[in-house]
């Protein structure tokens, strides 16, 4: 009797399985669907919005945005971004750029590693009108032929490191002419060449400063 009951139950289970396989549409149940049962939905954060000059965080309304990047090695030229204008970089294929200087209401200029262009750089700064921002970066070497009076002029603009600049030091600087910059922004940065630490052969890594400047200061 027990054997008969076992055979009857097996026959019923086989018939039920055959019936379901023949009449239930295959697309209604899948292994993937079964695996998803019980899983919690995954919340994906939206892609971060790009900020001006690729800053991590946006500047408050009513501020100028800037980012200054020094040159590095032979190929990585200095770059200055002001109000998201990334076209402000030295296009000329030169290695020994003394300074790349941009004045926010003047033309951008490249100054080469020579005593003559050191004087031209001073003229450019002196002729810049009051109420302008001066953004500067070095590439290759900005020290060997930079005259003492040019260093003094940069000191008058607020540079603390220009007299410490060495052969192939990476240096970036932002200055104001005719007004004072906020105390809480980083105005200058320097990175000296060191054979044991250089990122490039003979050159230190690039450095940068970035930030926001209230428009009402100018």
C-alpha positions as MATLAB code, in Angstrom:
seq = 'XXXXXXXXXXXXXXXXXXXXXXXXXXXXXXXXXXXXXXXXXXXXXXXXXXXXXXXXXXXXXXXXXXXXXXXXXXXXXXXXXXXXXXXXXXXXXXXXXXXXXXXXXXXXXXXXXXXXXXXXXXXXXXXXXXXXXXXXXXXXXXXXXXXXXXXXXXXXXXXXXXXXXXXXXXXXXXXXXXXXXXXXXXXXXXXXXXXXXXXXXXXXXXXXXXXXXXXXXX';
ca = [
       0.000    0.000    0.000;
       2.823    2.394    0.857;
       4.623    1.585   -2.389;
       1.452    2.261   -4.323;
       1.066    5.651   -2.577;
       4.676    6.579   -3.398;
       4.212    5.657   -7.066;
       0.983    7.651   -7.228;
       2.641   10.744   -5.691;
       5.586   10.494   -8.106;
       3.217   10.176  -11.079;
       1.239   13.206   -9.908;
       4.424   15.301   -9.477;
       5.668   14.311  -12.942;
       2.333   15.149  -14.530;
       2.195   18.529  -12.766;
       5.713   19.383  -13.926;
       4.889   18.338  -17.497;
       1.714   20.415  -17.417;
       3.526   23.534  -16.168;
       6.304   23.161  -18.713;
       3.827   22.805  -21.547;
       1.413   25.583  -20.622;
       3.336   28.278  -18.710;
       5.160   30.753  -21.084;
       8.928   30.437  -20.727;
       9.566   34.173  -20.602;
       7.526   34.629  -17.440;
      10.066   32.891  -15.206;
      13.827   33.022  -15.637;
      16.877   32.322  -13.540;
      17.846   35.988  -13.711;
      14.383   36.996  -12.469;
      14.575   34.525   -9.616;
      18.007   35.867   -8.648;
      16.656   39.421   -8.465;
      13.996   38.416   -5.937;
      14.898   39.835   -2.543;
      17.643   42.132   -3.812;
      17.535   45.756   -2.717;
      17.462   48.346   -5.499;
      20.845   49.979   -6.138;
      20.792   53.760   -5.953;
      23.290   55.319   -8.362;
      24.504   58.858   -7.776;
      24.270   61.174  -10.771;
      27.500   62.074  -12.519;
      29.083   65.156  -10.893;
      28.560   68.391  -12.764;
      31.734   69.849  -14.273;
      32.744   73.118  -12.619;
      34.498   76.086  -14.202;
      38.228   75.492  -14.714;
      37.624   71.922  -13.450;
      37.518   72.992   -9.815;
      36.195   70.337   -7.410;
      33.562   72.684   -6.006;
      31.840   75.663   -7.639;
      32.697   79.189   -6.655;
      29.910   81.222   -5.017;
      27.965   83.579   -7.289;
      29.760   86.857   -7.872;
      33.250   85.340   -7.948;
      35.943   84.981  -10.587;
      37.262   81.423  -11.023;
      40.923   80.696  -11.698;
      43.367   77.790  -11.911;
      47.101   78.156  -12.601;
      49.186   75.122  -13.591;
      52.960   75.233  -14.049;
      54.772   73.455  -16.857;
      56.335   70.034  -16.365;
      59.065   68.272  -18.310;
      59.520   69.032  -21.992;
      55.973   68.540  -23.223;
      53.617   69.699  -20.483;
      53.285   73.433  -20.969;
      51.942   75.829  -18.335;
      48.227   76.493  -18.385;
      46.141   79.270  -16.920;
      42.371   79.033  -16.738;
      40.371   82.146  -15.910;
      36.574   82.059  -15.869;
      36.650   78.691  -17.668;
      38.723   80.003  -20.581;
      41.110   77.105  -21.156;
      42.620   78.635  -24.278;
      45.044   80.680  -22.204;
      48.183   78.634  -22.595;
      51.475   79.077  -24.361;
      50.997   77.732  -27.882;
      54.566   78.377  -28.972;
      56.700   75.261  -29.083;
      59.422   76.582  -26.846;
      61.202   74.834  -24.026;
      62.792   77.661  -22.101;
      59.795   79.771  -21.168;
      60.691   82.146  -18.386;
      57.180   83.042  -17.335;
      53.746   82.653  -18.759;
      51.868   85.700  -17.542;
      48.234   86.592  -18.055;
      46.577   89.822  -17.095;
      42.792   89.545  -16.979;
      42.273   92.673  -19.038;
      45.438   92.572  -21.143;
      46.863   90.178  -23.687;
      48.529   86.962  -22.498;
      52.297   86.910  -22.964;
      55.127   84.365  -23.048;
      58.499   85.495  -21.777;
      61.581   83.541  -22.703;
      64.634   82.746  -20.637;
      66.746   85.775  -21.415;
      67.655   89.007  -19.679;
      65.990   91.037  -22.430;
      62.619   89.379  -21.914;
      62.957   89.795  -18.169;
      62.734   93.541  -18.849;
      59.763   93.061  -21.185;
      57.961   91.196  -18.456;
      58.519   94.102  -16.080;
      57.139   96.533  -18.660;
      54.083   94.336  -19.135;
      53.384   94.327  -15.391;
      53.992   98.064  -14.977;
      51.727   98.953  -17.887;
      48.889   96.785  -16.640;
      46.140   99.138  -15.375;
      45.115   99.355  -11.751;
      42.453   96.837  -10.804;
      43.833   93.879  -12.732;
      44.757   90.324  -11.811;
      48.164   88.971  -12.780;
      48.450   85.191  -13.121;
      51.920   83.690  -13.618;
      53.498   80.272  -14.126;
      56.940   78.937  -15.034;
      58.043   76.287  -17.494;
      61.499   74.709  -17.628;
      63.611   77.378  -15.916;
      62.425   80.699  -14.593;
      65.436   81.550  -12.451;
      68.735   81.621  -14.314;
      68.301   84.887  -16.206;
      65.632   86.573  -14.159;
      67.030   89.920  -13.104;
      67.099   91.109   -9.507;
      64.868   94.093  -10.231;
      62.282   91.776  -11.790;
      62.308   89.660   -8.630;
      61.911   92.813   -6.564;
      58.905   93.854   -8.640;
      57.287   90.465   -8.060;
      58.024   90.786   -4.355;
      56.209   94.120   -4.358;
      53.214   92.304   -5.827;
      53.243   89.942   -2.841;
      55.491   87.038   -3.851;
      57.142   85.287   -0.914;
      59.011   82.689   -2.961;
      60.426   84.481   -5.993;
      63.829   84.978   -4.325;
      63.884   81.277   -3.446;
      63.289   80.107   -7.002;
      66.004   77.743   -8.272;
      66.994   76.085  -11.528;
      63.882   74.459  -13.024;
      61.721   75.148  -10.007;
      57.989   74.931  -10.732;
      56.341   78.162   -9.596;
      52.826   79.612   -9.820;
      51.588   82.949   -8.521;
      48.516   85.168   -8.580;
      48.745   88.857   -7.755;
      46.523   91.902   -7.784;
      47.456   95.348   -8.970;
      45.701   98.222   -7.244;
      43.725   96.136   -4.745;
      44.228   93.420   -2.135;
      43.414   89.747   -2.606;
      41.518   87.831    0.108;
      43.742   86.377    2.812;
      42.110   82.948    2.646;
      43.199   82.079   -0.914;
      46.471   80.409   -1.850;
      48.381   82.960   -3.889;
      51.655   81.153   -4.534;
      53.277   77.719   -4.669;
      56.754   76.447   -5.491;
      58.301   73.023   -6.094;
      62.068   72.702   -6.455;
      63.913   70.280   -8.699;
      65.314   67.288   -6.803;
      67.002   64.406   -8.641;
      65.679   61.901   -6.102;
      62.074   63.129   -6.265;
      61.543   64.615   -9.745;
      58.549   63.300  -11.663;
      60.265   63.938  -14.986;
      63.923   63.493  -15.823;
      65.463   66.749  -14.640;
      62.118   68.385  -13.856;
      59.901   68.408  -10.773;
      56.179   67.712  -10.939;
      53.748   70.365  -12.062;
      52.050   72.385   -9.339;
      48.861   74.386   -9.312;
      46.774   76.826   -7.322;
      43.094   77.503   -7.803;
      40.284   79.378   -6.178;
      37.642   82.099   -6.226;
      38.035   85.864   -6.110;
      35.081   88.183   -5.354;
      34.315   90.372   -8.332;
      33.532   93.365   -6.149;
      37.210   93.646   -5.142;
      38.147   94.806   -8.629;
];
